Amino acid sequence: MDGLTASEKRQIESAVAYYQSKHNLFETFAKSVVLAIEQHSELPKYTHFLKHRTKDPDHLRHKLNRKVLDGKKHGKTLSFDESNLFQKINDLAGVRLIHLHTEQMKYIHSHLMEVISELQYKLMEAPTANCWDLEYEKLFKDIGIATKSRESMYTTVHYVVEANQRTKITCEIQVRTLMDEVWGEVSHRVNYPDESSSEICKDQLKILARLTTGCTRLVDSIFKSHKV
């Protein structure tokens, strides 16, 4: 990537190779998180489906390149190697829990925290809800989840946990509604790992975010009326 020195490129390649040598640890950890959720006494009631993944080495390479270049733009020197890669990059393993409507989130959050405590995972940071809708922002805050907004209108709750084992690795747990998953999958195909250069495409993704949030509201309403 233009802008990187030969030394920086070698360091990034070494970091990627190190990740590949430990890939089995991340795969095993992600699967163990999925299993813990599946075997919990309550969580499966609120889970539409679960999936896990480990980061593609090419995507990791691109991410490290971008971070080093962004650091340079702001006068910072960033480096990644065996001593810090797994601490600085927290999404090398990922688990996604998809649910149907937002009222389920308060139960999912409570039970996920039970799983994290029982298995003695270290919570690397407070759970965060990426949310642009003010009403849903209030819902997340009411159950004790901090919120932040992204210009892309991305909507997902993030938990980052560290494995209770000798090699310290992390897994990012993402929780989102089925409708938000539609936006996420489309955005991932056209806007990741490189952001789309098309302003029209970016506008369309924001329109899709509004539509999927509208659909989530409708699903919420259906389940509320079903209870009456």
C-alpha positions in Angstrom: 0.0 0.0 0.0 1.3 3.4 -1.0 2.7 5.4 1.9 4.2 2.5 3.9 7.9 2.0 4.2 9.5 -1.3 3.4 10.1 -1.9 7.1 6.4 -1.2 7.9 5.3 -3.6 5.2 7.6 -6.4 6.6 6.4 -5.8 10.1 2.7 -6.1 9.0 3.5 -9.2 7.0 5.1 -10.7 10.1 2.1 -9.8 12.2 -0.3 -11.4 9.7 1.9 -14.6 9.6 1.8 -14.7 13.4 -2.0 -14.5 13.4 -2.1 -17.3 10.9 0.1 -19.5 13.1 -2.4 -19.0 16.0 -5.5 -19.2 13.9 -6.7 -22.4 15.5 -6.9 -20.7 18.9 -9.3 -18.1 17.6 -11.4 -20.6 15.8 -11.6 -22.7 19.0 -12.5 -19.7 21.1 -15.2 -18.5 18.8 -16.8 -22.0 18.7 -16.6 -22.2 22.5 -18.5 -18.8 22.8 -21.1 -20.1 20.4 -21.5 -23.3 22.4 -21.8 -21.4 25.7 -24.6 -19.3 24.3 -26.4 -22.4 22.8 -26.2 -24.3 26.1 -27.3 -21.4 28.3 -30.7 -22.1 29.9 -32.3 -18.9 28.6 -30.3 -17.4 25.7 -31.6 -19.7 23.0 -35.1 -18.4 23.6 -34.0 -15.0 22.2 -31.6 -16.2 19.5 -32.8 -16.4 15.9 -29.5 -17.7 14.8 -25.8 -17.7 15.7 -22.7 -17.7 13.5 -19.0 -17.3 14.1 -16.0 -16.4 11.9 -12.3 -15.7 12.1 -10.7 -12.7 10.3 -9.5 -13.3 6.8 -5.7 -12.7 6.7 -6.1 -10.4 3.7 -8.6 -8.3 5.6 -6.3 -8.2 8.6 -3.4 -7.1 6.4 -5.6 -4.3 4.9 -6.7 -3.2 8.4 -3.2 -3.0 9.7 -2.1 -1.1 6.6 -4.9 1.4 7.1 -4.2 1.8 10.8 -0.6 2.6 10.2 -1.4 5.1 7.4 -4.1 6.8 9.5 -1.6 7.0 12.4 0.9 8.8 10.1 -1.7 11.3 9.1 -2.1 12.2 12.7 1.5 12.2 13.5 1.5 8.9 15.4 3.7 5.9 14.9 1.7 2.6 15.1 3.4 -0.8 15.0 2.0 -4.3 15.3 4.0 -7.4 16.2 3.7 -10.6 18.2 3.8 -8.7 21.5 0.8 -6.5 20.9 -1.2 -7.7 17.9 -3.8 -9.7 19.9 -4.3 -6.8 22.3 -4.6 -4.1 19.7 -6.9 -6.0 17.3 -9.9 -7.4 19.1 -12.0 -8.7 16.2 -9.8 -11.6 15.0 -12.5 -13.9 16.2 -16.2 -12.9 16.0 -19.5 -14.3 17.0 -22.8 -12.8 15.9 -26.1 -13.3 17.7 -29.1 -12.3 15.6 -32.5 -11.8 17.3 -35.9 -10.6 16.1 -37.0 -7.6 18.0 -35.4 -5.0 20.3 -37.3 -5.8 23.5 -35.3 -9.0 23.6 -32.1 -7.1 24.0 -32.6 -6.5 27.8 -32.7 -10.2 28.3 -29.9 -11.0 25.9 -27.7 -8.5 27.6 -28.4 -9.9 31.1 -27.8 -13.5 30.0 -24.7 -12.7 28.0 -23.2 -11.0 31.1 -24.0 -14.3 33.0 -22.1 -16.3 30.4 -19.1 -14.0 30.5 -19.0 -14.2 34.3 -19.5 -17.9 34.6 -16.7 -18.7 32.1 -14.5 -16.1 33.6 -14.0 -14.2 30.4 -12.5 -10.8 30.8 -14.7 -8.1 29.5 -12.2 -5.9 27.7 -14.4 -2.8 27.6 -17.9 -1.9 28.5 -20.5 -3.1 26.0 -21.3 -0.5 23.4 -24.4 0.0 21.2 -23.6 1.5 17.8 -27.0 3.2 17.3 -28.2 6.3 15.4 -31.9 6.1 16.3 -32.7 8.2 19.4 -35.5 5.9 20.6 -33.4 2.8 20.4 -30.5 4.8 22.0 -32.7 5.3 25.0 -33.6 1.6 25.2 -29.9 0.6 25.2 -29.1 3.3 27.9 -31.9 2.1 30.1 -30.4 -1.4 30.2 -27.0 0.0 31.0 -25.3 -0.1 27.6 -23.4 3.0 26.4 -24.2 4.2 22.9 -22.4 5.9 20.1 -23.4 6.9 16.7 -21.6 6.3 13.4 -22.0 8.3 10.2 -22.6 5.1 8.3 -25.8 4.5 10.5 -24.4 1.1 11.6 -26.5 -0.5 14.4 -25.1 -3.3 16.5 -24.2 -4.0 20.1 -20.6 -5.0 20.7 -19.0 -7.0 23.5 -15.3 -7.8 23.5 -14.2 -10.7 25.7 -10.8 -12.2 26.4 -10.3 -16.0 26.7 -9.4 -17.4 30.1 -6.2 -19.1 28.8 -2.5 -18.7 28.6 -2.4 -17.1 25.1 -4.4 -13.9 25.6 -6.8 -13.7 22.6 -10.1 -11.9 22.3 -13.5 -12.4 20.6 -15.9 -9.7 19.5 -19.6 -10.6 20.1 -22.0 -8.7 18.0 -25.7 -8.6 18.8 -28.2 -7.2 16.3 -31.7 -7.6 15.0 -32.5 -9.6 11.8 -33.3 -6.4 10.0 -30.0 -4.8 11.0 -28.3 -7.9 9.8 -29.7 -7.2 6.3 -28.1 -3.8 6.3 -24.9 -5.2 7.7 -24.5 -7.9 5.1 -25.2 -5.5 2.2 -22.8 -2.9 3.6 -20.1 -5.5 4.1 -20.3 -6.6 0.5 -20.1 -3.1 -1.0 -18.3 -1.0 1.6 -15.7 -3.3 3.2 -12.8 -3.6 3.6 -12.5 -0.6 1.3 -15.1 2.2 1.6 -17.1 2.6 -1.6 -16.0 5.6 -3.7 -19.6 6.0 -4.9 -21.5 8.8 -3.1 -24.7 7.4 -4.6 -23.9 4.0 -3.0 -23.2 5.6 0.4 -26.5 7.5 0.2 -28.3 4.3 -0.7 -26.8 2.5 2.3 -28.2 5.3 4.5 -31.6 4.9 2.9 -31.4 1.1 3.5 -30.5 1.8 7.2 -33.6 3.9 7.6 -35.7 1.3 5.9 -34.4 -1.6 8.0 -34.8 0.4 11.1 -38.4 1.1 10.0 -38.9 -2.7 9.5 -37.4 -3.3 13.0 -40.0 -0.9 14.4 -42.8 -2.7 12.6 -41.5 -6.1 13.9 -41.4 -4.6 17.5 -45.0 -3.4 17.1 -46.1 -6.8 15.8 -44.7 -8.5 18.9 -46.1 -5.9 21.3 -49.6 -6.3 19.8 -49.2 -10.1 19.9 -48.8 -9.8 23.7 -52.0 -7.8 24.1 
